[in-house]
Amino acid sequence: MPLQKPHSRDQETILDGLSLLARFYWGPDQELCEELASPAGRDLFTRLARLLPAAAPTLRSMQALLQGADSPQALCDELEPAYVAAYVNSPGGTPSPLYHSCYVGQGLIMGPPAGAMALRLEQASLSLGEKAGEPPDHLAVELEYLIFLLEEGLAGRQPQGVAQAAELARRFMLPWVREFAARQNDASSPLLPLTARLLVHLLEEVATQAGPEASQKERP
């Protein structure tokens, strides 16, 4: 469905950044690696650096690494095993799993965050589609739901969508994503911790979108 009103350039940049990271956390593939190394990818990183000055050093480091790759295939050859070792399966345990539930309580998959996300998706009449076998608190699922809320709010289809996205980013996602990012310093590719840091910056930006009234409500 087309948007009912255009996004601002800044809003488009945030959505483009979140969408790119959602794709990254489903797993790097040839198409994604080609986009990361393309002029369009460089343009997105430049726009993000202008919009998020605190993220500019991270983005410059990412651009330098991407431009230094011999080819998109070489980039994939670096990212794919690093992704598996950091997020999927590694001797001695996965250091930074992609599931929210692994960062709360007993750290077991399909914990309370998975139930909370399943309910959110059901209430929004959303389905995991071809990813139905994944727990609903997979990082990419949470990012796609965040994008959904932002797009619904910015298009005027859901008046509280932007505020709900800010609440989701601030209270539900940032606490565990910050820990997720902190666990990646030993990743075999430096692009993994840099990407996680960029994600934290983007979520922090989204978390500011609720406006001053929400901030006042949070005060005791």
MIDOSE-1310 file (N, C-alpha, C; in nm, 2 decimals, decimal comma, always signed):
residues 220
mplq	+0,08/-0,12/+0,00/+0,00/+0,00/+0,00/+0,09/+0,12/+0,00; +0,07/+0,22/-0,09/+0,15/+0,34/-0,09/+0,13/+0,43/+0,03; +0,23/+0,50/+0,07/+0,21/+0,59/+0,18/+0,11/+0,70/+0,15; +0,04/+0,75/+0,25/-0,06/+0,85/+0,22/+0,00/+0,99/+0,22
kphs	+0,12/+1,01/+0,28/+0,18/+1,13/+0,27/+0,33/+1,10/+0,27; +0,41/+1,19/+0,21/+0,56/+1,16/+0,19/+0,63/+1,17/+0,32; +0,73/+1,09/+0,34/+0,82/+1,10/+0,46/+0,92/+1,22/+0,43; +0,97/+1,27/+0,54/+1,08/+1,37/+0,52/+1,20/+1,29/+0,48
rdqe	+1,30/+1,36/+0,44/+1,43/+1,30/+0,40/+1,49/+1,23/+0,52; +1,48/+1,30/+0,64/+1,54/+1,24/+0,76/+1,47/+1,11/+0,80; +1,34/+1,11/+0,79/+1,26/+0,99/+0,82/+1,29/+0,88/+0,72; +1,31/+0,91/+0,60/+1,34/+0,81/+0,50/+1,48/+0,75/+0,53
tild	+1,57/+0,83/+0,57/+1,70/+0,78/+0,61/+1,70/+0,69/+0,72; +1,63/+0,72/+0,83/+1,61/+0,63/+0,94/+1,55/+0,50/+0,90; +1,44/+0,50/+0,82/+1,38/+0,38/+0,77/+1,47/+0,30/+0,69; +1,54/+0,36/+0,60/+1,64/+0,29/+0,51/+1,75/+0,22/+0,60
glsl	+1,80/+0,29/+0,70/+1,90/+0,23/+0,78/+1,85/+0,11/+0,86; +1,73/+0,13/+0,92/+1,67/+0,02/+0,99/+1,64/-0,10/+0,90; +1,59/-0,08/+0,78/+1,56/-0,18/+0,68/+1,69/-0,26/+0,64; +1,80/-0,18/+0,62/+1,92/-0,25/+0,59/+1,97/-0,34/+0,70
larf	+1,96/-0,29/+0,83/+2,00/-0,37/+0,94/+1,91/-0,49/+0,96; +1,78/-0,48/+0,94/+1,69/-0,59/+0,95/+1,74/-0,70/+0,85; +1,77/-0,66/+0,73/+1,82/-0,76/+0,63/+1,95/-0,82/+0,67; +2,04/-0,74/+0,73/+2,17/-0,79/+0,77/+2,15/-0,90/+0,88
ywgp	+2,06/-0,87/+0,97/+2,04/-0,97/+1,09/+1,96/-1,09/+1,05; +1,90/-1,10/+0,93/+1,85/-1,22/+0,88/+1,97/-1,31/+0,82; +2,08/-1,25/+0,80/+2,20/-1,32/+0,75/+2,25/-1,25/+0,62; +2,38/-1,23/+0,61/+2,43/-1,17/+0,49/+2,42/-1,26/+0,37
dqel	+2,39/-1,21/+0,25/+2,39/-1,28/+0,13/+2,45/-1,19/+0,02; +2,45/-1,25/-0,10/+2,52/-1,18/-0,21/+2,45/-1,05/-0,24; +2,32/-1,05/-0,25/+2,25/-0,92/-0,28/+2,28/-0,81/-0,17; +2,27/-0,85/-0,05/+2,30/-0,75/+0,06/+2,45/-0,70/+0,05
ceel	+2,54/-0,79/+0,02/+2,68/-0,75/+0,02/+2,70/-0,66/-0,10; +2,63/-0,68/-0,22/+2,64/-0,59/-0,33/+2,59/-0,46/-0,30; +2,48/-0,45/-0,22/+2,42/-0,32/-0,18/+2,51/-0,25/-0,09; +2,57/-0,32/+0,01/+2,66/-0,25/+0,10/+2,78/-0,19/+0,03
aspa	+2,83/-0,25/-0,07/+2,94/-0,20/-0,14/+2,91/-0,11/-0,26; +2,78/-0,08/-0,28/+2,74/+0,00/-0,39/+2,74/+0,15/-0,36; +2,73/+0,24/-0,46/+2,71/+0,38/-0,44/+2,59/+0,41/-0,36; +2,48/+0,34/-0,37/+2,36/+0,36/-0,30/+2,39/+0,33/-0,15
grdl	+2,47/+0,23/-0,12/+2,50/+0,20/+0,02/+2,59/+0,31/+0,08; +2,69/+0,36/+0,00/+2,77/+0,47/+0,05/+2,69/+0,59/+0,07; +2,59/+0,62/-0,01/+2,50/+0,74/+0,00/+2,42/+0,72/+0,13; +2,37/+0,60/+0,16/+2,29/+0,59/+0,28/+2,38/+0,61/+0,41
ftrl	+2,50/+0,56/+0,41/+2,59/+0,58/+0,52/+2,62/+0,73/+0,54; +2,64/+0,80/+0,42/+2,67/+0,94/+0,43/+2,55/+1,02/+0,49; +2,43/+0,98/+0,45/+2,31/+1,05/+0,50/+2,29/+1,02/+0,65; +2,32/+0,89/+0,69/+2,31/+0,86/+0,83/+2,41/+0,94/+0,91
arll	+2,53/+0,95/+0,86/+2,63/+1,03/+0,94/+2,59/+1,17/+0,96; +2,53/+1,23/+0,86/+2,48/+1,37/+0,87/+2,37/+1,38/+0,97; +2,29/+1,28/+0,97/+2,17/+1,29/+1,06/+2,21/+1,25/+1,21; +2,30/+1,16/+1,22/+2,34/+1,11/+1,35/+2,49/+1,13/+1,38
paaa	+2,53/+1,25/+1,42/+2,67/+1,28/+1,43/+2,74/+1,19/+1,53; +2,67/+1,14/+1,63/+2,74/+1,05/+1,73/+2,77/+0,92/+1,66; +2,70/+0,88/+1,55/+2,73/+0,76/+1,48/+2,83/+0,77/+1,37; +2,87/+0,90/+1,34/+2,96/+0,92/+1,23/+3,09/+0,84/+1,23
ptlr	+3,16/+0,84/+1,35/+3,28/+0,76/+1,35/+3,26/+0,61/+1,32; +3,15/+0,55/+1,37/+3,12/+0,42/+1,34/+3,09/+0,40/+1,19; +3,02/+0,49/+1,13/+2,98/+0,48/+0,99/+3,11/+0,50/+0,90; +3,20/+0,59/+0,94/+3,32/+0,61/+0,86/+3,41/+0,48/+0,87
smqa	+3,41/+0,41/+0,98/+3,49/+0,29/+0,99/+3,42/+0,18/+0,91; +3,29/+0,17/+0,91/+3,22/+0,08/+0,82/+3,25/+0,10/+0,67; +3,24/+0,23/+0,63/+3,26/+0,26/+0,49/+3,40/+0,22/+0,45; +3,50/+0,25/+0,54/+3,64/+0,22/+0,50/+3,66/+0,07/+0,48
llqg	+3,60/-0,01/+0,57/+3,61/-0,16/+0,56/+3,54/-0,21/+0,43; +3,42/-0,15/+0,41/+3,34/-0,20/+0,29/+3,42/-0,16/+0,16; +3,48/-0,04/+0,16/+3,55/+0,00/+0,04/+3,68/-0,08/+0,02; +3,73/-0,13/+0,13/+3,85/-0,21/+0,12/+3,83/-0,35/+0,08
adsp	+3,70/-0,40/+0,08/+3,68/-0,53/+0,03/+3,71/-0,55/-0,12; +3,77/-0,66/-0,15/+3,80/-0,68/-0,29/+3,68/-0,69/-0,39; +3,57/-0,74/-0,33/+3,45/-0,76/-0,42/+3,33/-0,79/-0,32; +3,21/-0,78/-0,37/+3,10/-0,82/-0,29/+3,11/-0,96/-0,24
qalc	+3,16/-1,05/-0,33/+3,18/-1,19/-0,29/+3,28/-1,21/-0,18; +3,39/-1,13/-0,19/+3,48/-1,14/-0,08/+3,42/-1,09/+0,05; +3,34/-0,99/+0,04/+3,27/-0,94/+0,16/+3,18/-1,05/+0,22; +3,11/-1,11/+0,14/+3,02/-1,22/+0,18/+3,10/-1,34/+0,24
dele	+3,22/-1,37/+0,18/+3,31/-1,47/+0,23/+3,36/-1,44/+0,37; +3,37/-1,31/+0,40/+3,41/-1,26/+0,54/+3,29/-1,26/+0,63; +3,18/-1,21/+0,59/+3,07/-1,19/+0,68/+2,99/-1,32/+0,72; +2,98/-1,41/+0,62/+2,89/-1,53/+0,65/+2,95/-1,61/+0,76
payv	+3,08/-1,65/+0,76/+3,12/-1,73/+0,88/+3,13/-1,65/+1,01; +3,16/-1,52/+1,00/+3,16/-1,44/+1,12/+3,02/-1,43/+1,18; +2,92/-1,42/+1,09/+2,78/-1,42/+1,14/+2,74/-1,55/+1,21; +2,77/-1,66/+1,15/+2,74/-1,79/+1,21/+2,81/-1,80/+1,35
aayv	+2,94/-1,77/+1,35/+3,01/-1,79/+1,48/+2,96/-1,69/+1,59; +2,92/-1,57/+1,55/+2,88/-1,48/+1,66/+2,73/-1,50/+1,70; +2,65/-1,54/+1,60/+2,50/-1,53/+1,63/+2,43/-1,67/+1,62; +2,49/-1,77/+1,56/+2,42/-1,89/+1,54/+2,48/-2,01/+1,62
nspg	+2,60/-2,04/+1,59/+2,66/-2,16/+1,65/+2,81/-2,14/+1,66; +2,87/-2,16/+1,78/+3,01/-2,15/+1,80/+3,05/-2,25/+1,91; +3,17/-2,31/+1,90/+3,22/-2,39/+2,00/+3,23/-2,32/+2,14; +3,17/-2,38/+2,24/+3,17/-2,31/+2,37/+3,05/-2,22/+2,39
gtps	+2,96/-2,21/+2,29/+2,84/-2,13/+2,31/+2,84/-2,01/+2,22; +2,72/-1,97/+2,17/+2,71/-1,85/+2,09/+2,72/-1,73/+2,17; +2,82/-1,64/+2,14/+2,85/-1,53/+2,23/+2,74/-1,42/+2,23; +2,67/-1,40/+2,11/+2,57/-1,29/+2,11/+2,45/-1,34/+2,02
plyh	+2,37/-1,43/+2,08/+2,25/-1,48/+2,00/+2,16/-1,37/+1,96; +2,08/-1,39/+1,86/+1,99/-1,29/+1,80/+1,85/-1,29/+1,86; +1,84/-1,36/+1,98/+1,70/-1,37/+2,04/+1,70/-1,29/+2,17; +1,60/-1,20/+2,18/+1,58/-1,12/+2,29/+1,57/-1,20/+2,42
scyv	+1,51/-1,31/+2,42/+1,49/-1,39/+2,54/+1,62/-1,44/+2,60; +1,73/-1,44/+2,52/+1,86/-1,49/+2,57/+1,92/-1,39/+2,66; +1,87/-1,27/+2,67/+1,93/-1,16/+2,75/+1,85/-1,12/+2,87; +1,74/-1,20/+2,90/+1,66/-1,17/+3,02/+1,64/-1,30/+3,10
gqgl	+1,61/-1,28/+3,23/+1,58/-1,40/+3,31/+1,69/-1,50/+3,31; +1,64/-1,63/+3,28/+1,74/-1,74/+3,27/+1,81/-1,75/+3,13; +1,77/-1,66/+3,04/+1,84/-1,66/+2,91/+1,80/-1,77/+2,82; +1,68/-1,82/+2,84/+1,64/-1,93/+2,75/+1,56/-1,88/+2,63
imgp	+1,57/-1,95/+2,52/+1,49/-1,92/+2,40/+1,34/-1,94/+2,43; +1,26/-1,85/+2,37/+1,12/-1,85/+2,39/+1,07/-1,82/+2,53; +1,15/-1,72/+2,59/+1,11/-1,67/+2,71/+1,00/-1,56/+2,70; +0,98/-1,48/+2,80/+0,87/-1,38/+2,80/+0,88/-1,28/+2,68
paga	+1,00/-1,23/+2,64/+1,00/-1,14/+2,52/+0,94/-1,20/+2,40; +0,96/-1,34/+2,38/+0,90/-1,40/+2,26/+0,75/-1,40/+2,27; +0,69/-1,42/+2,39/+0,55/-1,42/+2,40/+0,50/-1,28/+2,38; +0,57/-1,17/+2,43/+0,53/-1,04/+2,41/+0,53/-1,00/+2,26
malr	+0,63/-1,04/+2,19/+0,64/-1,01/+2,05/+0,53/-1,09/+1,97; +0,51/-1,21/+2,01/+0,40/-1,29/+1,94/+0,27/-1,22/+1,95; +0,24/-1,16/+2,07/+0,11/-1,09/+2,10/+0,11/-0,96/+2,01; +0,22/-0,89/+2,01/+0,22/-0,77/+1,92/+0,19/-0,80/+1,78
leqa	+0,26/-0,90/+1,73/+0,24/-0,94/+1,59/+0,09/-0,98/+1,56; +0,03/-1,06/+1,66/-0,10/-1,10/+1,64/-0,20/-0,99/+1,64; -0,18/-0,89/+1,73/-0,27/-0,78/+1,74/-0,26/-0,69/+1,62; -0,14/-0,69/+1,55/-0,12/-0,61/+1,43/-0,16/-0,69/+1,30
slsl	-0,20/-0,81/+1,32/-0,24/-0,90/+1,21/-0,12/-0,92/+1,12; +0,00/-0,94/+1,18/+0,12/-0,96/+1,10/+0,16/-1,11/+1,12; +0,23/-1,16/+1,02/+0,28/-1,30/+1,02/+0,43/-1,30/+0,99; +0,49/-1,40/+1,04/+0,64/-1,42/+1,01/+0,66/-1,48/+0,87
geka	+0,56/-1,52/+0,80/+0,57/-1,57/+0,67/+0,67/-1,68/+0,66; +0,76/-1,67/+0,56/+0,86/-1,78/+0,54/+0,96/-1,79/+0,66; +0,96/-1,70/+0,75/+1,04/-1,71/+0,87/+0,96/-1,76/+0,99; +0,85/-1,83/+0,96/+0,76/-1,88/+1,07/+0,83/-1,97/+1,17
gepp	+0,94/-2,03/+1,13/+1,01/-2,12/+1,22/+1,09/-2,05/+1,32; +1,11/-1,92/+1,30/+1,20/-1,85/+1,40/+1,12/-1,80/+1,52; +1,18/-1,80/+1,64/+1,11/-1,73/+1,75/+1,07/-1,59/+1,72; +0,96/-1,54/+1,77/+0,92/-1,40/+1,73/+1,00/-1,29/+1,79
dhla	+1,09/-1,33/+1,88/+1,18/-1,22/+1,94/+1,32/-1,22/+1,87; +1,33/-1,28/+1,75/+1,45/-1,26/+1,67/+1,47/-1,11/+1,65; +1,60/-1,07/+1,65/+1,63/-0,93/+1,63/+1,57/-0,87/+1,50; +1,58/-0,94/+1,39/+1,53/-0,90/+1,26/+1,37/-0,88/+1,27
vele	+1,30/-0,97/+1,34/+1,16/-0,96/+1,35/+1,12/-0,83/+1,43; +1,19/-0,81/+1,54/+1,17/-0,69/+1,62/+1,19/-0,56/+1,54; +1,30/-0,56/+1,46/+1,33/-0,45/+1,37/+1,22/-0,43/+1,26; +1,17/-0,54/+1,20/+1,07/-0,52/+1,10/+0,94/-0,47/+1,16
ylif	+0,91/-0,51/+1,29/+0,79/-0,46/+1,35/+0,81/-0,31/+1,39; +0,93/-0,27/+1,43/+0,96/-0,13/+1,46/+0,93/-0,05/+1,33; +0,99/-0,10/+1,22/+0,97/-0,03/+1,09/+0,82/-0,02/+1,05; +0,74/-0,13/+1,08/+0,60/-0,13/+1,05/+0,53/-0,01/+1,13
llee	+0,56/+0,00/+1,26/+0,50/+0,10/+1,35/+0,54/+0,24/+1,29; +0,66/+0,26/+1,26/+0,70/+0,39/+1,21/+0,63/+0,43/+1,08; +0,63/+0,33/+0,99/+0,56/+0,36/+0,86/+0,41/+0,38/+0,87; +0,35/+0,31/+0,96/+0,21/+0,33/+0,99/+0,18/+0,47/+1,05
glag	+0,27/+0,51/+1,14/+0,25/+0,64/+1,20/+0,28/+0,75/+1,10; +0,39/+0,74/+1,03/+0,43/+0,85/+0,94/+0,33/+0,86/+0,82; +0,26/+0,75/+0,79/+0,17/+0,75/+0,68/+0,03/+0,80/+0,72; +0,01/+0,82/+0,86/-0,12/+0,86/+0,91/-0,22/+0,75/+0,92
rqpq	-0,18/+0,62/+0,90/-0,27/+0,51/+0,91/-0,29/+0,47/+1,06; -0,19/+0,50/+1,14/-0,20/+0,47/+1,29/-0,14/+0,59/+1,36; -0,23/+0,68/+1,41/-0,19/+0,80/+1,47/-0,08/+0,79/+1,58; -0,08/+0,68/+1,66/+0,01/+0,67/+1,76/+0,13/+0,58/+1,72
gvaq	+0,15/+0,55/+1,59/+0,25/+0,46/+1,55/+0,39/+0,51/+1,58; +0,42/+0,63/+1,56/+0,55/+0,68/+1,59/+0,58/+0,68/+1,74; +0,49/+0,72/+1,82/+0,51/+0,71/+1,96/+0,52/+0,57/+2,01; +0,45/+0,47/+1,95/+0,46/+0,33/+1,99/+0,59/+0,28/+1,95
aael	+0,64/+0,32/+1,83/+0,78/+0,28/+1,79/+0,88/+0,33/+1,88; +0,87/+0,46/+1,93/+0,96/+0,51/+2,02/+0,96/+0,44/+2,16; +0,84/+0,40/+2,20/+0,83/+0,32/+2,32/+0,89/+0,18/+2,31; +0,87/+0,12/+2,19/+0,93/-0,01/+2,17/+1,08/+0,00/+2,17
arrf	+1,13/+0,10/+2,10/+1,28/+0,11/+2,09/+1,34/+0,14/+2,23; +1,28/+0,23/+2,31/+1,33/+0,27/+2,43/+1,32/+0,17/+2,54; +1,21/+0,11/+2,56/+1,18/+0,02/+2,67/+1,20/-0,13/+2,64; +1,17/-0,17/+2,52/+1,17/-0,31/+2,49/+1,30/-0,35/+2,42
mlpw	+1,35/-0,27/+2,33/+1,46/-0,31/+2,25/+1,60/-0,27/+2,30; +1,61/-0,14/+2,33/+1,74/-0,09/+2,37/+1,81/-0,16/+2,48; +1,74/-0,20/+2,59/+1,81/-0,26/+2,70/+1,89/-0,39/+2,66; +1,82/-0,47/+2,57/+1,89/-0,59/+2,54/+1,99/-0,57/+2,42
vref	+1,95/-0,48/+2,33/+2,04/-0,46/+2,21/+2,17/-0,40/+2,25; +2,17/-0,31/+2,36/+2,30/-0,26/+2,41/+2,39/-0,37/+2,46; +2,33/-0,47/+2,53/+2,41/-0,58/+2,57/+2,45/-0,67/+2,46; +2,36/-0,69/+2,36/+2,40/-0,76/+2,24/+2,52/-0,70/+2,17
aarq	+2,52/-0,57/+2,16/+2,63/-0,50/+2,10/+2,76/-0,51/+2,18; +2,75/-0,51/+2,31/+2,86/-0,51/+2,39/+2,93/-0,65/+2,39; +2,86/-0,75/+2,35/+2,92/-0,89/+2,34/+3,00/-0,92/+2,22; +3,01/-0,82/+2,13/+3,07/-0,85/+1,99/+3,21/-0,81/+1,97
ndas	+3,28/-0,76/+2,07/+3,41/-0,71/+2,05/+3,51/-0,81/+2,00; +3,48/-0,94/+2,02/+3,57/-1,05/+1,97/+3,53/-1,11/+1,84; +3,43/-1,05/+1,77/+3,38/-1,11/+1,65/+3,49/-1,12/+1,55; +3,49/-1,22/+1,46/+3,60/-1,24/+1,36/+3,60/-1,13/+1,25
spll	+3,49/-1,06/+1,23/+3,48/-0,95/+1,14/+3,45/-0,82/+1,21; +3,53/-0,72/+1,19/+3,50/-0,59/+1,26/+3,37/-0,53/+1,22; +3,32/-0,57/+1,11/+3,19/-0,52/+1,06/+3,07/-0,55/+1,16; +3,09/-0,67/+1,23/+2,98/-0,71/+1,32/+2,96/-0,61/+1,44
plta	+3,07/-0,58/+1,52/+3,05/-0,49/+1,62/+3,01/-0,35/+1,58; +3,07/-0,31/+1,46/+3,03/-0,18/+1,41/+2,88/-0,17/+1,37; +2,83/-0,27/+1,31/+2,69/-0,28/+1,27/+2,60/-0,27/+1,39; +2,64/-0,34/+1,50/+2,56/-0,34/+1,62/+2,56/-0,21/+1,69
rllv	+2,68/-0,14/+1,68/+2,68/+0,00/+1,73/+2,59/+0,09/+1,66; +2,59/+0,08/+1,52/+2,50/+0,16/+1,44/+2,36/+0,13/+1,48; +2,32/+0,01/+1,50/+2,19/-0,03/+1,54/+2,15/+0,05/+1,67; +2,24/+0,05/+1,77/+2,21/+0,12/+1,89/+2,18/+0,27/+1,87
hlle	+2,27/+0,33/+1,78/+2,24/+0,47/+1,75/+2,11/+0,49/+1,69; +2,07/+0,40/+1,59/+1,94/+0,42/+1,53/+1,83/+0,40/+1,63; +1,83/+0,30/+1,71/+1,73/+0,28/+1,81/+1,72/+0,40/+1,91; +1,83/+0,46/+1,94/+1,83/+0,58/+2,03/+1,76/+0,69/+1,96
evat	+1,79/+0,71/+1,83/+1,72/+0,81/+1,76/+1,57/+0,79/+1,75; +1,53/+0,67/+1,72/+1,38/+0,64/+1,72/+1,32/+0,66/+1,86; +1,39/+0,63/+1,96/+1,34/+0,64/+2,10/+1,31/+0,79/+2,14; +1,37/+0,88/+2,06/+1,34/+1,02/+2,09/+1,22/+1,07/+2,03
qagp	+1,15/+0,99/+1,94/+1,05/+1,04/+1,86/+0,91/+1,06/+1,93; +0,90/+1,01/+2,05/+0,77/+1,02/+2,12/+0,74/+1,16/+2,16; +0,84/+1,25/+2,18/+0,81/+1,39/+2,21/+0,82/+1,41/+2,36; +0,81/+1,54/+2,40/+0,83/+1,58/+2,54/+0,72/+1,53/+2,63
easq	+0,60/+1,51/+2,58/+0,49/+1,46/+2,67/+0,52/+1,32/+2,72; +0,57/+1,23/+2,63/+0,61/+1,10/+2,68/+0,72/+1,10/+2,78; +0,82/+1,19/+2,76/+0,93/+1,20/+2,86/+0,87/+1,25/+2,99; +0,78/+1,34/+3,00/+0,72/+1,38/+3,12/+0,65/+1,27/+3,19
kerp	+0,58/+1,18/+3,12/+0,51/+1,07/+3,18/+0,60/+0,97/+3,24; +0,73/+0,96/+3,19/+0,82/+0,86/+3,24/+0,88/+0,91/+3,38; +0,87/+1,04/+3,41/+0,93/+1,08/+3,54/+0,84/+1,04/+3,66; +0,91/+1,00/+3,77/+0,83/+0,95/+3,88/+0,75/+1,07/+3,95
